[in-house]
Amino acid sequence: MIERDKENIFQVLQSLRRDYSQGKFDESVAKDNPFEQFSEWFTEVLKSNFLEPNAMVLSTVGTNGIPTSRVVLLKKFDDNGFVFYTNYESQKAKDIEENPNVSLLFYWDKLERQVRINGKAEKVPMQESEEYFRSRPYLSRIGAWASKQSQPLRSRFTLMREVAKLTLKFPFDVPLPPFWGGYRVIPTYFEFWQGRPSRLHDRIAYILQSDGSWKKQRLYP
């Protein structure tokens, strides 16, 4: 039974195929500034009814040299970089402490597009974390205190009991936890990918130069 299911899955996987035809992306329309190009694409994403339009895959590498990826939410971007928030005692934070070189990946299937970004992560100022933290819903702020992120958890009941205790401790004002805040990823490389028919995709990279300018370059698909 299991072997038959595996065979069926294998056949389905082999048959999964689609041609990309939503659009094209070439040097004539690509902005000279990759942040402007990202902003243009992200504006289109916000109009396309994605469940989590700001979801991005963050990849880090720890001291063991093994890469780890997870989905986090983009909360701000500008010419200074891309910001997300997390527990500073989490595994991702430990990885960043050891190796600040990270990778971000956005994939928007409805538009047949993806964006890869390589850069270095650094903590945002506490004031910036404080401002964002206070914009979060009450229970989300309580949850930031309750979660010992990435640590083993005996049961969900243990977590909910901690949440209950914290609602009594912080019935109205929930302060910023000292172990929680933001990171800003400062890019050194962008790659914009647009799906095209016959797998002849458009790929345009932006590479940061020593003088602070960006070199724009088309890549083979």
C-alpha positions in Angstrom: 0.0 0.0 0.0 2.7 2.5 1.0 4.9 1.6 -2.0 1.8 2.0 -4.3 1.2 5.5 -2.8 4.8 6.4 -3.3 4.6 5.4 -6.9 1.4 7.4 -7.4 3.0 10.5 -5.8 6.1 10.0 -7.9 4.0 10.0 -11.1 2.1 13.0 -10.0 5.3 14.9 -9.3 6.7 14.1 -12.7 3.5 15.4 -14.3 3.4 18.7 -12.4 4.3 21.2 -15.0 3.3 24.7 -16.0 4.4 27.3 -18.5 5.0 30.8 -17.1 3.3 33.5 -19.2 2.3 36.3 -16.8 4.9 38.8 -18.0 8.5 39.6 -18.9 11.3 41.5 -17.2 14.2 43.0 -19.1 16.8 45.7 -18.8 14.6 48.3 -20.5 12.1 48.3 -17.6 14.4 47.3 -14.7 15.0 50.3 -12.4 18.6 51.3 -11.8 18.0 51.1 -8.0 17.1 47.7 -6.8 15.1 49.1 -3.8 12.9 51.0 -6.3 12.5 47.9 -8.3 11.5 45.9 -5.2 9.0 48.6 -4.2 7.4 48.5 -7.7 7.0 44.7 -7.6 5.8 44.7 -4.0 3.1 47.3 -4.8 1.8 44.9 -7.4 1.9 42.1 -4.8 -0.2 44.1 -2.4 -2.9 44.4 -5.1 -2.9 40.6 -5.9 -4.7 39.2 -2.9 -1.9 37.1 -1.4 -2.6 35.5 2.0 0.7 36.7 3.3 2.2 39.2 0.8 5.0 40.1 3.2 6.1 36.5 3.9 9.8 35.8 3.1 12.1 32.9 3.7 15.1 33.8 5.9 18.1 31.6 5.7 20.9 31.6 8.2 24.1 29.5 8.8 25.1 28.6 12.3 28.5 27.6 13.7 28.0 24.1 12.5 28.0 25.3 8.9 24.5 24.0 8.3 22.0 26.4 6.7 18.5 26.8 8.2 15.5 28.4 6.6 12.2 29.6 7.9 9.4 32.0 6.9 9.3 35.4 8.7 7.3 38.5 7.9 8.7 41.7 6.4 7.6 44.6 8.5 9.5 47.5 6.9 11.8 48.2 4.0 13.5 51.3 2.6 16.9 52.2 1.1 18.5 51.1 4.5 17.3 47.5 4.3 14.6 45.0 5.1 13.3 44.7 8.7 11.8 41.7 10.5 11.2 41.0 14.3 11.9 38.0 16.4 13.1 36.7 19.8 16.8 37.5 20.3 17.2 34.2 22.0 15.8 32.1 19.1 17.9 29.9 16.9 17.9 32.4 14.0 19.2 35.1 16.4 22.0 32.8 17.6 22.9 32.1 14.0 23.0 35.8 13.1 25.1 36.5 16.2 27.7 34.0 14.9 27.3 34.8 11.2 25.4 38.0 10.2 25.4 36.9 6.5 21.8 35.9 5.6 19.6 35.4 2.6 16.0 36.5 2.0 13.7 34.9 -0.6 10.3 36.2 -1.7 8.1 34.0 -3.9 4.9 35.3 -5.4 3.4 32.4 -7.5 0.4 34.4 -8.8 2.7 36.8 -10.5 5.3 34.1 -11.4 8.0 36.1 -9.6 10.7 35.7 -7.0 13.2 38.0 -5.4 16.5 36.8 -3.8 18.4 39.1 -1.5 21.8 38.5 0.2 23.1 40.8 2.9 24.1 41.3 6.5 21.7 41.4 9.4 22.1 43.8 12.3 19.8 44.7 15.2 17.6 47.8 14.8 17.7 50.5 17.5 15.7 49.6 20.6 13.5 52.7 20.0 12.5 51.3 16.6 11.7 47.9 18.2 9.7 49.6 20.9 7.6 51.5 18.4 6.8 48.5 16.4 6.1 46.3 19.5 3.5 48.8 20.7 1.7 48.6 17.4 1.1 44.8 17.9 -2.2 43.5 19.2 -2.3 42.9 23.0 -2.1 39.1 22.9 0.7 39.2 20.4 2.7 41.3 22.8 1.9 38.8 25.6 2.9 36.0 23.3 6.3 37.5 22.7 6.9 37.3 26.5 5.5 33.8 26.8 7.5 32.1 24.1 10.9 30.8 24.8 11.4 30.5 21.1 13.1 27.4 19.7 13.3 25.8 23.1 11.6 22.4 23.8 8.0 22.8 25.0 6.4 20.1 27.2 2.9 20.8 26.0 0.6 23.5 24.6 -1.0 23.7 28.1 2.4 24.8 29.5 2.5 27.7 27.0 -1.1 28.8 27.6 -0.6 28.7 31.4 2.3 31.1 30.9 0.1 33.3 28.7 -2.5 33.4 31.5 0.1 34.4 34.1 1.4 37.2 31.9 -2.1 38.6 31.3 -2.4 39.0 35.0 1.1 40.6 35.3 0.5 42.9 32.3 -3.3 43.6 32.3 -3.0 46.8 30.2 0.4 47.9 29.3 2.8 45.2 27.9 6.4 46.5 27.8 9.0 45.5 25.2 10.7 42.3 26.4 14.5 42.8 26.7 15.0 39.6 24.6 12.9 40.7 21.7 13.3 43.1 18.8 14.1 43.7 15.1 16.8 43.0 12.6 17.6 44.9 9.5 19.0 43.0 6.5 21.3 45.4 4.6 21.5 44.0 1.0 24.7 43.5 -1.0 22.9 41.5 -3.8 19.4 41.4 -5.3 18.1 39.0 -7.9 14.7 39.6 -9.6 13.2 36.5 -11.4 10.3 36.6 -13.7 8.9 33.2 -15.0 8.8 32.9 -18.8 7.6 30.2 -21.3 9.8 27.1 -21.9 11.8 27.8 -18.7 13.6 30.7 -20.5 13.1 32.9 -17.4 14.2 36.5 -17.0 16.8 36.9 -14.2 18.3 40.3 -13.5 20.8 40.7 -10.7 22.0 43.9 -8.9 25.5 43.7 -7.3 26.6 46.3 -4.8 29.9 48.0 -5.9 32.6 49.4 -3.7 31.5 52.9 -4.4 28.0 52.2 -3.2 26.5 52.0 -6.7 24.6 49.0 -8.1 25.8 47.0 -11.1 22.8 45.5 -13.1 23.4 42.2 -14.9 21.2 39.7 -16.7 21.8 36.1 -15.8 21.1 32.9 -17.7 17.8 31.3 -16.6 
